[in-house]
Amino acid sequence: MTQAFYHDAQRHLQDSFGSRALADRLDQRTRHDRFTDQDAAFIAAQGFFFLATADAEGRPDCSFKGGPVGFARVVAPDRLVFPDYDGNGMFRSLGNIAANPHVGLLFVAMGPEPWRLRLNGTAQVFEDHPDLAATPGAQLIVEVTPTDIFPNCGRYIPAAGEASPHIPQADAPPVEPAWKAHPLFTDVLPTRRR
């Protein structure tokens, strides 16, 4: 975690909305560069995630990766692996990784306790990996080394078939997520700007 987590444009917006202190507290208290047991358990309970990549010129691409629950898994404090299954044959994500190893992964849990876990890091694609033969349907294995791991609340994640109660309504005050009432953050919450 040697590189600054926020760049100047992010800082400008934080200052415009009065959220710099909150952003700093989240960085200090929730961001880490090694998987915890809680991170590993959360990832193992998911059957999908979103993968963001960019090509050598920085042009982004985002894809959905799905499989059986636990198909993406933490194998060491500094390593996550997931299989690549047969898809549309474009290889946009994995081709991007070959050209630019920087990735972002977003794991989302829907349902009664929605939650998100974000992971930024570097990835490598393996055609010959020890997990390949033991993973039904896998054609390649991807390993990700994290640089930043941090949770996001599930505030806007809908339950199955229902809209999130946190979606802003014109005639009602906003419903704040429970984490904003935690004593760790209440002293740095910005005034809401309308």
C-alpha positions as CSV (number, residue, x, y, z in Angstrom):
1,M,0.0,0.0,0.0
2,T,2.8,2.4,-0.9
3,Q,0.8,4.3,-3.6
4,A,-1.7,7.0,-2.5
5,F,-5.2,5.6,-2.5
6,Y,-6.8,8.8,-3.7
7,H,-5.7,10.9,-6.6
8,D,-6.2,14.7,-7.1
9,A,-9.5,14.4,-9.0
10,Q,-10.9,12.2,-6.3
11,R,-9.7,14.6,-3.6
12,H,-11.3,17.5,-5.4
13,L,-14.7,15.8,-5.3
14,Q,-14.2,14.8,-1.7
15,D,-13.5,18.4,-0.8
16,S,-16.4,19.7,-2.9
17,F,-18.8,17.3,-1.0
18,G,-17.1,17.6,2.4
19,S,-16.2,13.9,2.5
20,R,-12.4,14.0,2.7
21,A,-12.3,13.1,6.4
22,L,-14.7,10.2,5.9
23,A,-12.7,9.0,2.9
24,D,-9.5,9.1,4.9
25,R,-11.2,7.2,7.8
26,L,-12.4,4.5,5.4
27,D,-8.9,4.3,3.9
28,Q,-7.3,4.0,7.3
29,R,-9.8,1.6,8.9
30,T,-11.2,-0.6,6.2
31,R,-8.7,-0.9,3.4
32,H,-6.0,-3.6,3.5
33,D,-3.8,-5.4,1.1
34,R,-4.0,-9.0,2.4
35,F,-7.2,-11.1,2.6
36,T,-8.7,-11.6,6.0
37,D,-10.6,-14.8,7.0
38,Q,-13.7,-12.7,6.7
39,D,-12.8,-11.6,3.1
40,A,-12.1,-15.2,2.2
41,A,-15.4,-16.5,3.6
42,F,-17.4,-13.7,1.8
43,I,-15.7,-14.5,-1.5
44,A,-16.2,-18.2,-1.1
45,A,-19.9,-17.7,-0.6
46,Q,-20.4,-15.9,-3.9
47,G,-21.3,-17.4,-7.3
48,F,-20.4,-14.4,-9.3
49,F,-18.4,-11.1,-9.4
50,F,-17.6,-8.3,-11.8
51,L,-14.2,-8.0,-13.4
52,A,-12.8,-4.6,-14.6
53,T,-9.8,-4.6,-16.9
54,A,-8.2,-2.1,-19.3
55,D,-6.1,-2.6,-22.4
56,A,-2.6,-1.2,-22.8
57,E,-4.0,2.2,-23.7
58,G,-6.2,2.3,-20.6
59,R,-9.5,1.7,-22.4
60,P,-11.8,-0.1,-19.8
61,D,-13.9,-3.2,-20.1
62,C,-16.1,-4.8,-17.4
63,S,-17.4,-8.3,-17.5
64,F,-19.5,-10.7,-15.4
65,K,-17.8,-13.8,-14.1
66,G,-20.0,-16.6,-12.8
67,G,-19.7,-20.1,-11.7
68,P,-20.6,-22.4,-8.8
69,V,-20.5,-20.8,-5.4
70,G,-16.9,-20.6,-4.3
71,F,-15.4,-20.8,-7.9
72,A,-13.4,-17.7,-7.0
73,R,-11.4,-18.4,-3.8
74,V,-8.7,-17.0,-1.6
75,V,-5.8,-19.5,-1.6
76,A,-3.3,-17.3,0.4
77,P,-3.4,-13.9,2.2
78,D,-2.0,-12.4,-1.0
79,R,-3.6,-14.6,-3.7
80,L,-7.1,-15.2,-5.2
81,V,-7.7,-17.6,-8.0
82,F,-10.6,-18.1,-10.3
83,P,-11.2,-20.3,-13.4
84,D,-12.0,-19.0,-16.9
85,Y,-14.8,-20.9,-18.4
86,D,-15.8,-21.2,-22.1
87,G,-17.5,-18.0,-23.1
88,N,-18.1,-15.9,-26.3
89,G,-14.5,-16.4,-27.4
90,M,-13.7,-12.6,-27.5
91,F,-11.2,-12.9,-24.5
92,R,-11.6,-9.2,-23.8
93,S,-10.9,-9.4,-20.1
94,L,-8.1,-12.0,-20.2
95,G,-6.6,-10.4,-23.3
96,N,-6.6,-7.1,-21.4
97,I,-4.8,-8.7,-18.5
98,A,-2.1,-10.0,-20.8
99,A,-1.6,-6.4,-22.0
100,N,-2.2,-4.6,-18.7
101,P,-2.3,-6.6,-15.5
102,H,-4.2,-4.1,-13.4
103,V,-7.7,-5.3,-12.4
104,G,-10.6,-4.4,-10.2
105,L,-13.0,-7.1,-8.9
106,L,-16.4,-6.4,-7.3
107,F,-18.1,-9.1,-5.3
108,V,-21.8,-8.5,-4.5
109,A,-24.1,-10.3,-2.0
110,M,-27.8,-9.8,-2.6
111,G,-30.6,-10.8,-0.4
112,P,-31.4,-10.0,3.2
113,E,-27.9,-8.8,4.1
114,P,-26.5,-7.2,1.0
115,W,-22.8,-6.4,0.9
116,R,-20.0,-5.6,-1.5
117,L,-16.3,-6.3,-1.4
118,R,-13.9,-4.5,-3.8
119,L,-10.5,-5.7,-4.8
120,N,-7.9,-3.9,-6.9
121,G,-4.6,-5.6,-7.8
122,T,-2.7,-7.3,-10.6
123,A,-3.6,-10.5,-12.4
124,Q,-1.9,-13.2,-14.3
125,V,-3.5,-15.7,-16.7
126,F,-2.2,-19.3,-16.6
127,E,-2.6,-21.9,-19.3
128,D,-0.8,-24.5,-17.2
129,H,-1.8,-24.2,-13.5
130,P,-2.1,-26.8,-10.8
131,D,-5.8,-26.0,-10.3
132,L,-6.7,-26.4,-14.0
133,A,-7.1,-30.2,-14.0
134,A,-9.1,-30.2,-10.8
135,T,-11.5,-27.5,-11.9
136,P,-14.3,-28.9,-14.1
137,G,-14.8,-26.8,-17.2
138,A,-11.9,-24.5,-16.7
139,Q,-9.9,-23.6,-19.7
140,L,-7.5,-21.1,-17.9
141,I,-6.8,-20.1,-14.4
142,V,-6.4,-16.4,-13.3
143,E,-4.4,-15.5,-10.2
144,V,-5.0,-12.0,-8.6
145,T,-2.5,-10.4,-6.2
146,P,-4.3,-7.6,-4.2
147,T,-3.1,-4.1,-3.6
148,D,-6.3,-2.8,-2.2
149,I,-9.2,-4.7,-0.5
150,F,-12.0,-2.8,0.9
151,P,-15.7,-3.3,1.7
152,N,-18.6,-1.3,0.5
153,C,-22.0,-1.3,2.2
154,G,-24.9,-2.9,0.4
155,R,-27.0,0.3,0.6
156,Y,-28.3,0.3,-3.0
157,I,-28.2,-3.4,-3.7
158,P,-31.7,-4.7,-4.2
159,A,-33.1,-7.8,-2.5
160,A,-34.4,-10.3,-5.0
161,G,-37.2,-8.6,-6.9
162,E,-37.3,-5.5,-4.7
163,A,-35.8,-2.1,-5.0
164,S,-33.4,-1.0,-2.3
165,P,-34.9,1.2,0.4
166,H,-31.9,3.5,0.1
167,I,-32.8,4.7,-3.4
168,P,-33.5,8.4,-3.1
169,Q,-37.2,9.4,-3.2
170,A,-38.4,12.9,-4.1
171,D,-40.9,13.0,-1.2
172,A,-39.0,11.3,1.6
173,P,-35.8,11.9,3.6
174,P,-32.9,9.6,2.7
175,V,-32.6,6.3,4.5
176,E,-29.0,6.1,5.7
177,P,-27.1,2.8,5.8
178,A,-26.5,1.3,9.3
179,W,-22.7,1.7,9.0
180,K,-23.0,5.5,9.0
181,A,-24.2,5.2,12.6
182,H,-21.1,3.4,13.7
183,P,-19.0,5.4,16.2
184,L,-16.0,4.9,14.1
185,F,-17.4,7.1,11.3
186,T,-20.0,9.4,12.9
187,D,-17.5,12.2,13.7
188,V,-16.3,12.4,10.1
189,L,-19.6,12.2,8.1
190,P,-20.1,15.1,5.8
191,T,-23.2,17.2,5.7
192,R,-25.4,15.9,2.9
193,R,-25.3,18.2,-0.2
194,R,-28.5,18.4,-2.2
